[in-house]
Amino acid sequence: MKWDLDRTDFEILTLLRQDGRMTTRDIADQVDLAPSTVHERIDTLRDSGALKGVHAEVDAKAIGAGIQALIAVRLQKHSKDRVEDFRGHALEREPVVSLYHLAGEHDFLIHVAVRDADHLRDFVLEQFTTRPEVQHLETWLIFEYAPTWELPDVAPMSD
């Protein structure tokens, strides 16, 4: 889907990404629009699918996840059904934080948050090595996870 977002839409999205609890009035003050106009723009961004939701960032350690890791997966054969089946299987697993379908050497990169090394080992062995479509796995421990809440500067130069 192609969206026709202007510089103000990008500013609103950036502000919401930085603080999803920001009030319409506070956003309006920063983008120099009336609160009612900002409210309409946010509704339009939601309705169009450009704004997919507002979420809370939770520290994984607070919920008992002592280790985060990335699991790179290479499939044996590629067909739409196999890719979709594996994708669905991975996304249904509880410790999966995010999933990336890739081009290149690996087909998927899966971010997981687990209790400890034993939980990571058991999860990989039970959930991925048993899948017939999986050819190769690599696992990397994450020492630090630091998401950025800025949008890339790809906004149009003018309205």
PyMOL CGO cylinders between C-alpha atoms (Angstrom):
from pymol import cmd
from pymol.cgo import CYLINDER

trace = [
    CYLINDER, 0.00, 0.00, 0.00, 1.25, 3.49, -0.82, 0.3, 1, 1, 1, 1, 1, 1,
    CYLINDER, 1.25, 3.49, -0.82, 0.54, 6.27, 1.62, 0.3, 1, 1, 1, 1, 1, 1,
    CYLINDER, 0.54, 6.27, 1.62, 0.60, 9.94, 0.82, 0.3, 1, 1, 1, 1, 1, 1,
    CYLINDER, 0.60, 9.94, 0.82, 2.21, 11.21, 4.02, 0.3, 1, 1, 1, 1, 1, 1,
    CYLINDER, 2.21, 11.21, 4.02, 3.44, 14.75, 4.32, 0.3, 1, 1, 1, 1, 1, 1,
    CYLINDER, 3.44, 14.75, 4.32, 6.09, 16.22, 6.63, 0.3, 1, 1, 1, 1, 1, 1,
    CYLINDER, 6.09, 16.22, 6.63, 3.50, 16.84, 9.38, 0.3, 1, 1, 1, 1, 1, 1,
    CYLINDER, 3.50, 16.84, 9.38, 2.36, 13.21, 9.27, 0.3, 1, 1, 1, 1, 1, 1,
    CYLINDER, 2.36, 13.21, 9.27, 5.99, 12.14, 9.70, 0.3, 1, 1, 1, 1, 1, 1,
    CYLINDER, 5.99, 12.14, 9.70, 6.37, 14.51, 12.65, 0.3, 1, 1, 1, 1, 1, 1,
    CYLINDER, 6.37, 14.51, 12.65, 3.23, 13.10, 14.29, 0.3, 1, 1, 1, 1, 1, 1,
    CYLINDER, 3.23, 13.10, 14.29, 4.38, 9.51, 13.74, 0.3, 1, 1, 1, 1, 1, 1,
    CYLINDER, 4.38, 9.51, 13.74, 7.82, 10.31, 15.16, 0.3, 1, 1, 1, 1, 1, 1,
    CYLINDER, 7.82, 10.31, 15.16, 6.32, 11.90, 18.27, 0.3, 1, 1, 1, 1, 1, 1,
    CYLINDER, 6.32, 11.90, 18.27, 4.00, 8.93, 18.83, 0.3, 1, 1, 1, 1, 1, 1,
    CYLINDER, 4.00, 8.93, 18.83, 6.85, 6.48, 18.30, 0.3, 1, 1, 1, 1, 1, 1,
    CYLINDER, 6.85, 6.48, 18.30, 8.89, 8.29, 20.96, 0.3, 1, 1, 1, 1, 1, 1,
    CYLINDER, 8.89, 8.29, 20.96, 5.98, 8.46, 23.41, 0.3, 1, 1, 1, 1, 1, 1,
    CYLINDER, 5.98, 8.46, 23.41, 2.76, 6.64, 22.57, 0.3, 1, 1, 1, 1, 1, 1,
    CYLINDER, 2.76, 6.64, 22.57, 1.02, 8.25, 25.56, 0.3, 1, 1, 1, 1, 1, 1,
    CYLINDER, 1.02, 8.25, 25.56, 1.57, 11.78, 24.26, 0.3, 1, 1, 1, 1, 1, 1,
    CYLINDER, 1.57, 11.78, 24.26, -1.68, 13.72, 24.24, 0.3, 1, 1, 1, 1, 1, 1,
    CYLINDER, -1.68, 13.72, 24.24, -3.20, 15.17, 21.11, 0.3, 1, 1, 1, 1, 1, 1,
    CYLINDER, -3.20, 15.17, 21.11, -2.79, 18.64, 22.63, 0.3, 1, 1, 1, 1, 1, 1,
    CYLINDER, -2.79, 18.64, 22.63, 0.96, 18.08, 23.25, 0.3, 1, 1, 1, 1, 1, 1,
    CYLINDER, 0.96, 18.08, 23.25, 1.43, 16.80, 19.70, 0.3, 1, 1, 1, 1, 1, 1,
    CYLINDER, 1.43, 16.80, 19.70, -0.54, 19.78, 18.35, 0.3, 1, 1, 1, 1, 1, 1,
    CYLINDER, -0.54, 19.78, 18.35, 1.76, 22.17, 20.23, 0.3, 1, 1, 1, 1, 1, 1,
    CYLINDER, 1.76, 22.17, 20.23, 4.84, 20.56, 18.70, 0.3, 1, 1, 1, 1, 1, 1,
    CYLINDER, 4.84, 20.56, 18.70, 3.57, 20.41, 15.11, 0.3, 1, 1, 1, 1, 1, 1,
    CYLINDER, 3.57, 20.41, 15.11, 1.83, 23.78, 15.27, 0.3, 1, 1, 1, 1, 1, 1,
    CYLINDER, 1.83, 23.78, 15.27, -1.70, 22.57, 14.46, 0.3, 1, 1, 1, 1, 1, 1,
    CYLINDER, -1.70, 22.57, 14.46, -5.03, 22.63, 16.26, 0.3, 1, 1, 1, 1, 1, 1,
    CYLINDER, -5.03, 22.63, 16.26, -5.68, 19.59, 18.48, 0.3, 1, 1, 1, 1, 1, 1,
    CYLINDER, -5.68, 19.59, 18.48, -8.77, 18.72, 16.43, 0.3, 1, 1, 1, 1, 1, 1,
    CYLINDER, -8.77, 18.72, 16.43, -6.66, 18.65, 13.24, 0.3, 1, 1, 1, 1, 1, 1,
    CYLINDER, -6.66, 18.65, 13.24, -4.05, 16.42, 14.91, 0.3, 1, 1, 1, 1, 1, 1,
    CYLINDER, -4.05, 16.42, 14.91, -6.82, 14.12, 16.12, 0.3, 1, 1, 1, 1, 1, 1,
    CYLINDER, -6.82, 14.12, 16.12, -8.18, 13.84, 12.56, 0.3, 1, 1, 1, 1, 1, 1,
    CYLINDER, -8.18, 13.84, 12.56, -4.70, 13.16, 11.18, 0.3, 1, 1, 1, 1, 1, 1,
    CYLINDER, -4.70, 13.16, 11.18, -4.06, 10.44, 13.77, 0.3, 1, 1, 1, 1, 1, 1,
    CYLINDER, -4.06, 10.44, 13.77, -7.42, 8.83, 12.92, 0.3, 1, 1, 1, 1, 1, 1,
    CYLINDER, -7.42, 8.83, 12.92, -6.50, 8.95, 9.22, 0.3, 1, 1, 1, 1, 1, 1,
    CYLINDER, -6.50, 8.95, 9.22, -3.06, 7.44, 9.92, 0.3, 1, 1, 1, 1, 1, 1,
    CYLINDER, -3.06, 7.44, 9.92, -4.73, 4.60, 11.89, 0.3, 1, 1, 1, 1, 1, 1,
    CYLINDER, -4.73, 4.60, 11.89, -7.45, 4.02, 9.30, 0.3, 1, 1, 1, 1, 1, 1,
    CYLINDER, -7.45, 4.02, 9.30, -4.90, 3.87, 6.47, 0.3, 1, 1, 1, 1, 1, 1,
    CYLINDER, -4.90, 3.87, 6.47, -2.71, 1.40, 8.35, 0.3, 1, 1, 1, 1, 1, 1,
    CYLINDER, -2.71, 1.40, 8.35, 0.28, 3.75, 8.47, 0.3, 1, 1, 1, 1, 1, 1,
    CYLINDER, 0.28, 3.75, 8.47, -0.08, 3.83, 12.28, 0.3, 1, 1, 1, 1, 1, 1,
    CYLINDER, -0.08, 3.83, 12.28, -0.37, 0.18, 13.27, 0.3, 1, 1, 1, 1, 1, 1,
    CYLINDER, -0.37, 0.18, 13.27, -0.63, 0.60, 17.03, 0.3, 1, 1, 1, 1, 1, 1,
    CYLINDER, -0.63, 0.60, 17.03, 0.94, 2.01, 20.15, 0.3, 1, 1, 1, 1, 1, 1,
    CYLINDER, 0.94, 2.01, 20.15, 2.79, -0.41, 22.42, 0.3, 1, 1, 1, 1, 1, 1,
    CYLINDER, 2.79, -0.41, 22.42, 4.53, -0.45, 25.78, 0.3, 1, 1, 1, 1, 1, 1,
    CYLINDER, 4.53, -0.45, 25.78, 8.24, -1.24, 25.91, 0.3, 1, 1, 1, 1, 1, 1,
    CYLINDER, 8.24, -1.24, 25.91, 8.82, -3.82, 28.64, 0.3, 1, 1, 1, 1, 1, 1,
    CYLINDER, 8.82, -3.82, 28.64, 12.26, -4.69, 30.02, 0.3, 1, 1, 1, 1, 1, 1,
    CYLINDER, 12.26, -4.69, 30.02, 12.70, -8.41, 29.27, 0.3, 1, 1, 1, 1, 1, 1,
    CYLINDER, 12.70, -8.41, 29.27, 14.53, -8.93, 32.57, 0.3, 1, 1, 1, 1, 1, 1,
    CYLINDER, 14.53, -8.93, 32.57, 11.47, -7.67, 34.48, 0.3, 1, 1, 1, 1, 1, 1,
    CYLINDER, 11.47, -7.67, 34.48, 9.48, -10.65, 33.20, 0.3, 1, 1, 1, 1, 1, 1,
    CYLINDER, 9.48, -10.65, 33.20, 12.23, -13.19, 33.84, 0.3, 1, 1, 1, 1, 1, 1,
    CYLINDER, 12.23, -13.19, 33.84, 13.95, -13.25, 30.45, 0.3, 1, 1, 1, 1, 1, 1,
    CYLINDER, 13.95, -13.25, 30.45, 17.63, -13.23, 31.36, 0.3, 1, 1, 1, 1, 1, 1,
    CYLINDER, 17.63, -13.23, 31.36, 18.92, -13.91, 27.85, 0.3, 1, 1, 1, 1, 1, 1,
    CYLINDER, 18.92, -13.91, 27.85, 17.98, -12.56, 24.45, 0.3, 1, 1, 1, 1, 1, 1,
    CYLINDER, 17.98, -12.56, 24.45, 19.27, -14.15, 21.27, 0.3, 1, 1, 1, 1, 1, 1,
    CYLINDER, 19.27, -14.15, 21.27, 19.00, -14.05, 17.50, 0.3, 1, 1, 1, 1, 1, 1,
    CYLINDER, 19.00, -14.05, 17.50, 18.42, -17.31, 15.68, 0.3, 1, 1, 1, 1, 1, 1,
    CYLINDER, 18.42, -17.31, 15.68, 19.26, -17.37, 11.98, 0.3, 1, 1, 1, 1, 1, 1,
    CYLINDER, 19.26, -17.37, 11.98, 17.35, -20.03, 10.05, 0.3, 1, 1, 1, 1, 1, 1,
    CYLINDER, 17.35, -20.03, 10.05, 18.07, -21.37, 6.57, 0.3, 1, 1, 1, 1, 1, 1,
    CYLINDER, 18.07, -21.37, 6.57, 15.36, -23.49, 4.96, 0.3, 1, 1, 1, 1, 1, 1,
    CYLINDER, 15.36, -23.49, 4.96, 16.13, -26.56, 2.83, 0.3, 1, 1, 1, 1, 1, 1,
    CYLINDER, 16.13, -26.56, 2.83, 13.71, -25.73, 0.04, 0.3, 1, 1, 1, 1, 1, 1,
    CYLINDER, 13.71, -25.73, 0.04, 11.78, -22.60, -0.74, 0.3, 1, 1, 1, 1, 1, 1,
    CYLINDER, 11.78, -22.60, -0.74, 8.14, -22.61, -1.59, 0.3, 1, 1, 1, 1, 1, 1,
    CYLINDER, 8.14, -22.61, -1.59, 5.44, -20.21, -0.51, 0.3, 1, 1, 1, 1, 1, 1,
    CYLINDER, 5.44, -20.21, -0.51, 3.76, -22.89, 1.61, 0.3, 1, 1, 1, 1, 1, 1,
    CYLINDER, 3.76, -22.89, 1.61, 6.97, -23.90, 3.42, 0.3, 1, 1, 1, 1, 1, 1,
    CYLINDER, 6.97, -23.90, 3.42, 7.96, -20.32, 4.10, 0.3, 1, 1, 1, 1, 1, 1,
    CYLINDER, 7.96, -20.32, 4.10, 4.48, -19.44, 5.39, 0.3, 1, 1, 1, 1, 1, 1,
    CYLINDER, 4.48, -19.44, 5.39, 4.31, -22.62, 7.50, 0.3, 1, 1, 1, 1, 1, 1,
    CYLINDER, 4.31, -22.62, 7.50, 7.65, -21.92, 9.14, 0.3, 1, 1, 1, 1, 1, 1,
    CYLINDER, 7.65, -21.92, 9.14, 6.79, -18.26, 9.65, 0.3, 1, 1, 1, 1, 1, 1,
    CYLINDER, 6.79, -18.26, 9.65, 3.51, -19.16, 11.32, 0.3, 1, 1, 1, 1, 1, 1,
    CYLINDER, 3.51, -19.16, 11.32, 5.18, -21.78, 13.52, 0.3, 1, 1, 1, 1, 1, 1,
    CYLINDER, 5.18, -21.78, 13.52, 7.86, -19.35, 14.69, 0.3, 1, 1, 1, 1, 1, 1,
    CYLINDER, 7.86, -19.35, 14.69, 5.43, -16.52, 15.42, 0.3, 1, 1, 1, 1, 1, 1,
    CYLINDER, 5.43, -16.52, 15.42, 3.28, -18.82, 17.56, 0.3, 1, 1, 1, 1, 1, 1,
    CYLINDER, 3.28, -18.82, 17.56, 6.20, -19.62, 19.89, 0.3, 1, 1, 1, 1, 1, 1,
    CYLINDER, 6.20, -19.62, 19.89, 6.06, -17.70, 23.17, 0.3, 1, 1, 1, 1, 1, 1,
    CYLINDER, 6.06, -17.70, 23.17, 9.68, -16.53, 23.51, 0.3, 1, 1, 1, 1, 1, 1,
    CYLINDER, 9.68, -16.53, 23.51, 9.70, -14.99, 20.00, 0.3, 1, 1, 1, 1, 1, 1,
    CYLINDER, 9.70, -14.99, 20.00, 10.00, -11.20, 20.25, 0.3, 1, 1, 1, 1, 1, 1,
    CYLINDER, 10.00, -11.20, 20.25, 10.21, -10.50, 16.53, 0.3, 1, 1, 1, 1, 1, 1,
    CYLINDER, 10.21, -10.50, 16.53, 10.73, -12.26, 13.24, 0.3, 1, 1, 1, 1, 1, 1,
    CYLINDER, 10.73, -12.26, 13.24, 12.40, -11.06, 10.05, 0.3, 1, 1, 1, 1, 1, 1,
    CYLINDER, 12.40, -11.06, 10.05, 11.98, -12.80, 6.70, 0.3, 1, 1, 1, 1, 1, 1,
    CYLINDER, 11.98, -12.80, 6.70, 15.21, -12.14, 4.82, 0.3, 1, 1, 1, 1, 1, 1,
    CYLINDER, 15.21, -12.14, 4.82, 16.88, -12.30, 1.44, 0.3, 1, 1, 1, 1, 1, 1,
    CYLINDER, 16.88, -12.30, 1.44, 20.42, -13.66, 1.44, 0.3, 1, 1, 1, 1, 1, 1,
    CYLINDER, 20.42, -13.66, 1.44, 22.22, -16.48, 3.21, 0.3, 1, 1, 1, 1, 1, 1,
    CYLINDER, 22.22, -16.48, 3.21, 19.54, -16.92, 5.89, 0.3, 1, 1, 1, 1, 1, 1,
    CYLINDER, 19.54, -16.92, 5.89, 15.81, -17.02, 5.35, 0.3, 1, 1, 1, 1, 1, 1,
    CYLINDER, 15.81, -17.02, 5.35, 14.69, -15.89, 8.80, 0.3, 1, 1, 1, 1, 1, 1,
    CYLINDER, 14.69, -15.89, 8.80, 16.16, -14.05, 11.74, 0.3, 1, 1, 1, 1, 1, 1,
    CYLINDER, 16.16, -14.05, 11.74, 14.25, -14.65, 14.95, 0.3, 1, 1, 1, 1, 1, 1,
    CYLINDER, 14.25, -14.65, 14.95, 14.69, -12.55, 18.09, 0.3, 1, 1, 1, 1, 1, 1,
    CYLINDER, 14.69, -12.55, 18.09, 13.87, -14.49, 21.27, 0.3, 1, 1, 1, 1, 1, 1,
    CYLINDER, 13.87, -14.49, 21.27, 13.83, -13.67, 24.98, 0.3, 1, 1, 1, 1, 1, 1,
    CYLINDER, 13.83, -13.67, 24.98, 14.32, -16.69, 27.24, 0.3, 1, 1, 1, 1, 1, 1,
    CYLINDER, 14.32, -16.69, 27.24, 14.96, -17.41, 30.93, 0.3, 1, 1, 1, 1, 1, 1,
    CYLINDER, 14.96, -17.41, 30.93, 18.49, -18.78, 30.62, 0.3, 1, 1, 1, 1, 1, 1,
    CYLINDER, 18.49, -18.78, 30.62, 20.89, -20.78, 28.44, 0.3, 1, 1, 1, 1, 1, 1,
    CYLINDER, 20.89, -20.78, 28.44, 19.06, -24.06, 29.12, 0.3, 1, 1, 1, 1, 1, 1,
    CYLINDER, 19.06, -24.06, 29.12, 15.76, -22.50, 28.03, 0.3, 1, 1, 1, 1, 1, 1,
    CYLINDER, 15.76, -22.50, 28.03, 17.42, -21.21, 24.84, 0.3, 1, 1, 1, 1, 1, 1,
    CYLINDER, 17.42, -21.21, 24.84, 18.97, -24.59, 24.03, 0.3, 1, 1, 1, 1, 1, 1,
    CYLINDER, 18.97, -24.59, 24.03, 15.72, -26.46, 24.69, 0.3, 1, 1, 1, 1, 1, 1,
    CYLINDER, 15.72, -26.46, 24.69, 13.67, -23.97, 22.68, 0.3, 1, 1, 1, 1, 1, 1,
    CYLINDER, 13.67, -23.97, 22.68, 15.95, -24.21, 19.63, 0.3, 1, 1, 1, 1, 1, 1,
    CYLINDER, 15.95, -24.21, 19.63, 16.16, -28.00, 19.80, 0.3, 1, 1, 1, 1, 1, 1,
    CYLINDER, 16.16, -28.00, 19.80, 12.45, -28.58, 20.35, 0.3, 1, 1, 1, 1, 1, 1,
    CYLINDER, 12.45, -28.58, 20.35, 10.98, -25.91, 18.11, 0.3, 1, 1, 1, 1, 1, 1,
    CYLINDER, 10.98, -25.91, 18.11, 13.34, -25.56, 15.16, 0.3, 1, 1, 1, 1, 1, 1,
    CYLINDER, 13.34, -25.56, 15.16, 15.67, -28.55, 14.75, 0.3, 1, 1, 1, 1, 1, 1,
    CYLINDER, 15.67, -28.55, 14.75, 12.63, -30.83, 14.61, 0.3, 1, 1, 1, 1, 1, 1,
    CYLINDER, 12.63, -30.83, 14.61, 11.16, -28.96, 11.64, 0.3, 1, 1, 1, 1, 1, 1,
    CYLINDER, 11.16, -28.96, 11.64, 11.79, -30.86, 8.36, 0.3, 1, 1, 1, 1, 1, 1,
    CYLINDER, 11.79, -30.86, 8.36, 12.10, -27.65, 6.34, 0.3, 1, 1, 1, 1, 1, 1,
    CYLINDER, 12.10, -27.65, 6.34, 15.02, -26.35, 8.45, 0.3, 1, 1, 1, 1, 1, 1,
    CYLINDER, 15.02, -26.35, 8.45, 18.45, -26.93, 6.93, 0.3, 1, 1, 1, 1, 1, 1,
    CYLINDER, 18.45, -26.93, 6.93, 20.70, -24.84, 9.17, 0.3, 1, 1, 1, 1, 1, 1,
    CYLINDER, 20.70, -24.84, 9.17, 20.51, -22.79, 12.37, 0.3, 1, 1, 1, 1, 1, 1,
    CYLINDER, 20.51, -22.79, 12.37, 22.88, -20.30, 13.96, 0.3, 1, 1, 1, 1, 1, 1,
    CYLINDER, 22.88, -20.30, 13.96, 22.29, -18.69, 17.32, 0.3, 1, 1, 1, 1, 1, 1,
    CYLINDER, 22.29, -18.69, 17.32, 23.85, -15.46, 18.57, 0.3, 1, 1, 1, 1, 1, 1,
    CYLINDER, 23.85, -15.46, 18.57, 23.50, -14.08, 22.08, 0.3, 1, 1, 1, 1, 1, 1,
    CYLINDER, 23.50, -14.08, 22.08, 22.45, -10.45, 22.38, 0.3, 1, 1, 1, 1, 1, 1,
    CYLINDER, 22.45, -10.45, 22.38, 24.56, -8.52, 24.88, 0.3, 1, 1, 1, 1, 1, 1,
    CYLINDER, 24.56, -8.52, 24.88, 22.51, -5.35, 24.55, 0.3, 1, 1, 1, 1, 1, 1,
    CYLINDER, 22.51, -5.35, 24.55, 19.16, -4.55, 22.97, 0.3, 1, 1, 1, 1, 1, 1,
    CYLINDER, 19.16, -4.55, 22.97, 18.72, -0.82, 22.39, 0.3, 1, 1, 1, 1, 1, 1,
    CYLINDER, 18.72, -0.82, 22.39, 15.86, 0.00, 20.02, 0.3, 1, 1, 1, 1, 1, 1,
    CYLINDER, 15.86, 0.00, 20.02, 15.68, 3.44, 18.50, 0.3, 1, 1, 1, 1, 1, 1,
    CYLINDER, 15.68, 3.44, 18.50, 12.35, 5.21, 18.49, 0.3, 1, 1, 1, 1, 1, 1,
    CYLINDER, 12.35, 5.21, 18.49, 13.22, 7.62, 15.70, 0.3, 1, 1, 1, 1, 1, 1,
    CYLINDER, 13.22, 7.62, 15.70, 11.84, 7.17, 12.23, 0.3, 1, 1, 1, 1, 1, 1,
    CYLINDER, 11.84, 7.17, 12.23, 14.36, 7.23, 9.40, 0.3, 1, 1, 1, 1, 1, 1,
    CYLINDER, 14.36, 7.23, 9.40, 14.57, 10.58, 7.66, 0.3, 1, 1, 1, 1, 1, 1,
    CYLINDER, 14.57, 10.58, 7.66, 12.87, 9.60, 4.42, 0.3, 1, 1, 1, 1, 1, 1,
    CYLINDER, 12.87, 9.60, 4.42, 10.07, 12.13, 4.67, 0.3, 1, 1, 1, 1, 1, 1,
    CYLINDER, 10.07, 12.13, 4.67, 9.27, 14.35, 1.70, 0.3, 1, 1, 1, 1, 1, 1,
    CYLINDER, 9.27, 14.35, 1.70, 11.28, 17.57, 1.61, 0.3, 1, 1, 1, 1, 1, 1,
    CYLINDER, 11.28, 17.57, 1.61, 8.21, 19.76, 1.29, 0.3, 1, 1, 1, 1, 1, 1,
    CYLINDER, 8.21, 19.76, 1.29, 4.45, 19.45, 1.59, 0.3, 1, 1, 1, 1, 1, 1,
]
cmd.load_cgo(trace, "trace")
